[in-house]
Amino acid sequence: MRIGYDAKRIFHNSTGLGNYGRDIVRILNEYAIIEEFFLFNTKKSTMEELVPRDKVTIVYPNGWFWKTFPAVWRLTGQWKQIEKVGLDGFHGLSGEIPIQFRDNAIPKMVTIHDLIFLSHPRFYNIWDRVIYKLKFQYAVNIADHVIAISEQTKRDIVKFLEVDPKKITVIYQGCNSAYKKQYPPGEKEVIRKKFALPEEYVLNVGTLQERKNALAVIKAIEGTPYHAVFVGKEKGYAKQLHDYITDKRMERQVTFIKNVDVKELAMIYQMATVFCYPSICEGFGIPIIEALYSKTPVVVTRDGCFPEAAGPDSLYINPNSPEEIREKLNWLFTHPKERSTIAEKGYAYVQRFSDRNVAKNLLSLYKSIV
């Protein structure tokens, strides 16, 4: 089986969608049924070394025009090269399939991660909403099958893009193997000192943007002895966080960390007392999976996709209620035995998102479509 992938995110996105694509190639690389991966990439990248190369062929734009305008190539030009390499199937990893690929006989699949721009439009400007809607609608219309990363995303695809549910399969994501390893105390202590982390802390991981709702965590620890650690890139919303911290004189209660590698982040997860994720909306919530694999108890939003990721033993909250979040944090910090039990149950639950299960479900779909 020779499968092609729209690989821009694999090579040019260090987080979310990039991790999804790299994990798929890494996981499926171990199975003989996949003879060769063709990764269609807009331009060279230093991230190519993150992908196993023994069965991978990277395809770049061919010709001076497409090399000069790689974004146009990805949209309208790469389909000609897709036809030439003799694929058994093509998988759009991030909601897109090349235009003019409609009439080609190659079986097409597309993964839709979320439709937040439609379900929660206030977080996007109008032009982004229009462009995303056009691209996603085209992709699901011409695809032979659609992959949703959660049941919530599947419901949104049916509702907003009017796709027959029979055309959609839910295949959950996994996470990087770094989060599945236990690190020795000495290594973790080095990381603790490097980032000046306290012995106990509340962890939040993800880009600091409005819909992630990190301010709720800060408000929840206000007036408590707890320390919050935020790991992620800062967007405009981060100013609200810093302003609030300054106004309330909470500088010693909050730590911001950026630019950590995956092994460092894995140890930061494992040393955390609790992972708190009061996000308003997600497609799935990979940080939740990373926390559960790290045996860190989770406090998370009770609605949407979150129960799918966090399981029955995590603690659920109204993301707009700092008081409710504070109550759950207080309980976890003051009940260490119960906290440990919750962590163990969460670890048992998260095994359903193992590499083996991801591979089994993807290969089953590939066989049925190809």
C-alpha positions as CSV (number, residue, x, y, z in Angstrom):
1,M,0.0,0.0,0.0
2,R,1.4,3.4,-1.1
3,I,-0.2,6.3,0.7
4,G,0.3,10.0,0.1
5,Y,-0.1,12.8,2.7
6,D,-0.5,16.5,2.5
7,A,2.6,17.0,4.7
8,K,2.9,20.8,5.1
9,R,2.0,20.6,8.8
10,I,4.3,17.6,9.4
11,F,7.3,19.7,8.4
12,H,6.3,23.3,9.3
13,N,4.2,23.0,12.4
14,S,5.9,22.1,15.7
15,T,2.7,21.5,17.7
16,G,-0.9,20.3,17.3
17,L,-1.5,19.5,13.6
18,G,2.2,18.8,13.1
19,N,2.3,16.3,15.9
20,Y,-0.7,14.6,14.5
21,G,0.9,14.0,11.1
22,R,4.2,13.0,12.5
23,D,2.6,10.5,14.9
24,I,0.7,8.9,12.1
25,V,3.8,8.4,9.9
26,R,5.8,7.2,13.0
27,I,3.1,4.7,14.1
28,L,2.3,3.3,10.7
29,N,5.9,3.1,9.7
30,E,6.1,-0.1,11.8
31,Y,3.5,-2.0,9.7
32,A,4.6,-3.8,6.6
33,I,1.2,-3.2,4.9
34,I,2.4,0.4,4.3
35,E,5.1,0.0,1.7
36,E,5.8,3.7,1.1
37,F,4.8,7.1,2.4
38,F,4.8,10.0,0.0
39,L,4.9,13.3,1.9
40,F,3.9,16.3,-0.2
41,N,5.9,19.2,1.3
42,T,5.9,22.8,0.2
43,K,9.6,23.4,0.9
44,K,12.5,21.9,2.8
45,S,12.5,22.0,6.6
46,T,14.8,21.2,9.5
47,M,11.9,19.1,10.9
48,E,12.4,16.4,8.3
49,E,14.7,14.6,10.7
50,L,11.7,14.0,13.0
51,V,10.1,11.6,10.5
52,P,11.4,8.0,10.0
53,R,12.9,8.0,6.6
54,D,13.2,4.3,5.6
55,K,9.9,4.2,3.8
56,V,9.4,7.9,3.2
57,T,9.6,9.8,-0.1
58,I,9.3,13.6,0.3
59,V,7.8,15.3,-2.8
60,Y,8.5,19.0,-3.3
61,P,7.0,21.4,-5.9
62,N,8.3,20.7,-9.4
63,G,9.1,23.6,-11.7
64,W,10.1,27.2,-11.1
65,F,6.5,28.6,-10.8
66,W,5.4,26.1,-8.1
67,K,8.7,26.5,-6.2
68,T,8.3,30.2,-6.3
69,F,4.7,30.0,-5.1
70,P,4.5,26.8,-2.9
71,A,1.3,27.9,-1.2
72,V,-0.4,27.9,-4.6
73,W,1.2,24.6,-5.5
74,R,-0.3,23.1,-2.3
75,L,-3.8,24.4,-3.3
76,T,-3.9,23.8,-7.0
77,G,-0.6,22.3,-8.3
78,Q,0.4,19.2,-6.3
79,W,-2.4,17.0,-7.6
80,K,-0.4,16.5,-10.9
81,Q,2.5,15.1,-8.9
82,I,0.1,13.0,-6.8
83,E,-1.1,11.4,-10.0
84,K,2.4,10.6,-11.2
85,V,3.7,8.6,-8.2
86,G,1.0,5.9,-8.4
87,L,-0.7,6.1,-5.0
88,D,-3.2,3.7,-3.6
89,G,-4.7,6.4,-1.4
90,F,-4.3,10.1,-0.4
91,H,-4.9,11.4,3.2
92,G,-5.4,15.1,3.8
93,L,-4.1,15.4,7.4
94,S,-5.5,18.8,8.3
95,G,-8.8,19.3,6.6
96,E,-7.6,20.0,3.1
97,I,-7.5,18.2,-0.2
98,P,-5.9,19.8,-3.3
99,I,-8.3,21.6,-5.7
100,Q,-8.7,19.9,-9.2
101,F,-8.2,16.5,-7.5
102,R,-12.0,15.8,-7.6
103,D,-12.1,13.6,-10.6
104,N,-9.0,11.6,-9.9
105,A,-9.7,7.9,-9.1
106,I,-7.2,7.8,-6.2
107,P,-9.2,7.1,-3.0
108,K,-9.2,10.2,-0.8
109,M,-9.5,10.6,2.9
110,V,-9.4,13.8,5.0
111,T,-9.1,14.4,8.8
112,I,-11.1,17.1,10.3
113,H,-9.7,18.1,13.7
114,D,-12.4,20.6,14.7
115,L,-14.9,23.1,13.5
116,I,-14.5,25.6,16.2
117,F,-14.5,28.5,13.7
118,L,-18.2,27.5,13.1
119,S,-19.3,26.3,16.5
120,H,-17.6,29.2,18.3
121,P,-17.2,31.9,15.6
122,R,-16.3,34.7,18.1
123,F,-12.8,33.4,18.3
124,Y,-12.1,33.9,14.6
125,N,-12.2,36.9,12.2
126,I,-14.7,36.8,9.4
127,W,-12.2,36.2,6.6
128,D,-10.6,33.2,8.4
129,R,-14.1,31.7,8.9
130,V,-15.0,32.1,5.2
131,I,-11.7,30.6,4.0
132,Y,-11.8,27.7,6.4
133,K,-15.4,26.9,5.5
134,L,-14.6,26.8,1.8
135,K,-11.6,24.6,2.2
136,F,-13.2,22.2,4.7
137,Q,-16.5,22.0,2.8
138,Y,-14.7,21.2,-0.5
139,A,-12.5,18.5,1.3
140,V,-15.4,16.6,2.9
141,N,-17.4,16.8,-0.3
142,I,-14.8,15.2,-2.5
143,A,-13.3,12.8,0.1
144,D,-14.3,9.2,-0.1
145,H,-14.3,9.1,3.7
146,V,-13.9,11.6,6.5
147,I,-11.9,11.0,9.8
148,A,-13.0,12.9,12.9
149,I,-10.7,13.0,15.9
150,S,-13.6,12.9,18.4
151,E,-17.3,12.2,18.6
152,Q,-17.9,15.9,19.2
153,T,-16.1,16.8,16.0
154,K,-18.1,14.2,14.1
155,R,-21.4,15.8,15.4
156,D,-20.1,19.2,14.3
157,I,-19.2,17.8,10.8
158,V,-22.7,16.5,10.4
159,K,-24.3,19.7,11.7
160,F,-22.2,22.4,10.0
161,L,-20.9,20.6,6.8
162,E,-24.0,18.4,6.3
163,V,-22.0,15.2,5.8
164,D,-23.7,11.8,6.1
165,P,-22.6,10.2,9.4
166,K,-22.0,7.0,7.6
167,K,-19.2,8.7,5.7
168,I,-17.4,9.7,9.0
169,T,-15.2,7.5,11.2
170,V,-14.0,8.6,14.6
171,I,-10.3,7.7,15.1
172,Y,-8.8,9.2,18.2
173,Q,-5.3,10.6,18.3
174,G,-2.5,9.4,20.5
175,C,0.5,11.4,21.8
176,N,4.2,11.4,21.6
177,S,6.0,8.4,23.2
178,A,8.0,10.8,25.4
179,Y,4.9,11.2,27.7
180,K,4.7,7.4,28.2
181,K,8.1,7.0,29.8
182,Q,8.9,7.4,33.4
183,Y,12.0,9.6,34.1
184,P,14.4,9.2,37.0
185,P,14.1,11.7,39.9
186,G,17.6,13.1,39.1
187,E,16.6,14.1,35.6
188,K,13.4,15.6,36.8
189,E,15.2,17.6,39.5
190,V,17.4,19.1,36.8
191,I,14.3,20.3,34.9
192,R,12.8,21.6,38.2
193,K,15.8,23.8,38.8
194,K,16.1,24.9,35.2
195,F,12.6,26.4,35.2
196,A,12.5,27.2,38.9
197,L,9.5,25.0,39.6
198,P,8.1,24.6,43.1
199,E,7.6,21.2,44.7
200,E,3.8,21.3,44.0
201,Y,2.1,23.2,41.2
202,V,-1.0,23.4,38.9
203,L,0.0,22.8,35.3
204,N,-1.7,24.2,32.1
205,V,-0.3,23.5,28.7
206,G,-1.3,25.1,25.4
207,T,-1.1,28.3,23.4
208,L,-2.2,31.3,25.6
209,Q,-5.2,32.4,23.6
210,E,-8.7,33.3,24.6
211,R,-10.5,30.1,24.0
212,K,-8.0,28.2,26.2
213,N,-9.2,30.3,29.1
214,A,-6.0,30.3,31.2
215,L,-7.2,33.4,33.1
216,A,-9.7,31.1,34.9
217,V,-6.8,29.1,36.4
218,I,-5.1,32.3,37.6
219,K,-8.3,33.5,39.2
220,A,-8.8,30.1,40.8
221,I,-5.5,30.1,42.6
222,E,-5.8,33.8,43.7
223,G,-5.8,33.8,47.5
224,T,-4.6,30.3,47.8
225,P,-1.1,28.9,48.5
226,Y,-1.0,27.2,45.1
227,H,1.4,27.9,42.2
228,A,0.4,27.8,38.5
229,V,2.7,26.9,35.7
230,F,1.8,27.7,32.1
231,V,3.6,26.2,29.2
232,G,2.9,27.5,25.7
233,K,3.3,30.3,23.2
234,E,1.8,33.6,24.0
235,K,-0.7,35.4,21.8
236,G,-2.4,38.8,22.4
237,Y,-4.6,37.3,25.1
238,A,-1.6,36.7,27.2
239,K,-1.5,40.4,28.1
240,Q,-4.7,40.0,30.0
241,L,-3.0,37.3,32.1
242,H,0.1,39.4,32.8
243,D,-2.0,42.5,33.6
244,Y,-4.2,40.5,36.1
245,I,-1.1,39.0,37.8
246,T,0.5,42.4,38.1
247,D,-2.8,44.0,39.4
248,K,-3.3,41.3,42.0
249,R,0.4,41.1,42.9
250,M,0.6,37.4,42.1
251,E,4.0,37.4,40.3
252,R,5.4,34.8,42.8
253,Q,2.4,32.5,42.2
254,V,2.7,32.1,38.4
255,T,5.4,30.8,36.1
256,F,5.4,31.1,32.3
257,I,7.5,28.7,30.2
258,K,8.1,28.8,26.5
259,N,10.3,26.8,24.0
260,V,10.6,23.5,25.9
261,D,11.5,20.3,24.1
262,V,9.2,17.3,24.3
263,K,11.3,15.4,26.9
264,E,11.4,18.5,29.2
265,L,7.6,19.0,28.9
266,A,7.1,15.3,29.7
267,M,9.0,15.8,33.0
268,I,7.1,19.0,33.7
269,Y,3.9,17.0,33.4
270,Q,5.1,14.2,35.7
271,M,6.2,16.6,38.4
272,A,2.9,18.5,38.4
273,T,0.4,18.0,41.2
274,V,-2.6,18.5,39.0
275,F,-3.3,19.4,35.3
276,C,-6.0,22.1,34.9
277,Y,-7.5,22.6,31.5
278,P,-10.6,24.9,31.6
279,S,-10.7,25.4,27.8
280,I,-13.9,26.6,26.2
281,C,-13.6,24.4,23.2
282,E,-11.3,22.0,21.5
283,G,-11.4,19.3,18.8
284,F,-10.1,16.8,21.3
285,G,-7.5,18.1,23.8
286,I,-4.2,16.3,23.4
287,P,-2.7,17.9,26.5
288,I,-5.3,15.9,28.5
289,I,-4.0,12.7,27.0
290,E,-0.4,13.8,27.8
291,A,-1.3,14.5,31.4
292,L,-3.1,11.1,31.9
293,Y,-0.1,9.2,30.5
294,S,2.0,11.2,32.9
295,K,-0.1,10.0,35.8
296,T,-1.2,13.5,36.7
297,P,-4.8,14.0,37.7
298,V,-6.9,16.2,35.5
299,V,-9.4,19.0,36.2
300,V,-11.2,19.9,32.9
301,T,-14.3,21.4,31.3
302,R,-17.3,19.1,31.6
303,D,-18.9,19.7,28.2
304,G,-18.0,19.1,24.6
305,C,-15.2,16.7,23.6
306,F,-13.5,16.8,27.0
307,P,-15.1,13.8,28.7
308,E,-14.0,11.7,25.7
309,A,-10.4,12.5,26.3
310,A,-10.4,12.7,30.1
311,G,-12.5,9.7,31.0
312,P,-14.8,9.0,33.9
313,D,-12.4,9.6,36.8
314,S,-11.1,13.1,36.0
315,L,-12.7,16.1,37.8
316,Y,-15.1,18.3,35.8
317,I,-15.8,21.9,36.1
318,N,-17.6,24.9,34.6
319,P,-14.8,26.7,32.8
320,N,-16.4,30.1,33.6
321,S,-16.4,29.5,37.4
322,P,-13.0,30.1,39.1
323,E,-14.8,29.3,42.3
324,E,-15.6,25.8,41.1
325,I,-12.1,25.3,39.8
326,R,-10.6,26.4,43.1
327,E,-12.9,23.9,45.0
328,K,-11.6,21.0,42.8
329,L,-8.0,22.1,43.2
330,N,-8.4,22.4,47.0
331,W,-9.8,18.9,47.2
332,L,-6.9,17.4,45.1
333,F,-4.2,19.2,47.0
334,T,-5.6,18.2,50.4
335,H,-6.4,14.5,49.5
336,P,-3.1,13.0,48.3
337,K,-4.3,9.4,48.6
338,E,-7.4,10.0,46.5
339,R,-5.3,12.1,44.1
340,S,-3.0,9.1,43.5
341,T,-6.0,6.8,42.9
342,I,-7.5,9.2,40.3
343,A,-4.1,9.4,38.5
344,E,-3.9,5.6,38.3
345,K,-7.4,5.3,37.0
346,G,-6.7,8.0,34.5
347,Y,-3.6,6.1,33.3
348,A,-5.7,3.0,32.8
349,Y,-8.3,4.9,30.8
350,V,-5.8,6.6,28.5
351,Q,-4.5,3.2,27.2
352,R,-7.3,3.3,24.7
353,F,-5.4,6.0,22.9
354,S,-2.2,3.9,22.5
355,D,-0.2,3.7,19.3
356,R,-1.5,0.2,18.7
357,N,-5.1,1.2,18.8
358,V,-4.5,4.3,16.6
359,A,-2.7,2.1,14.0
360,K,-5.3,-0.6,14.1
361,N,-8.1,1.8,13.4
362,L,-6.3,3.7,10.7
363,L,-5.2,0.6,8.9
364,S,-8.7,-0.8,9.1
365,L,-10.0,2.3,7.4
366,Y,-7.3,2.4,4.8
367,K,-8.0,-1.2,3.8
368,S,-11.7,-0.5,3.5
369,I,-11.3,2.6,1.4
370,V,-8.2,1.6,-0.7
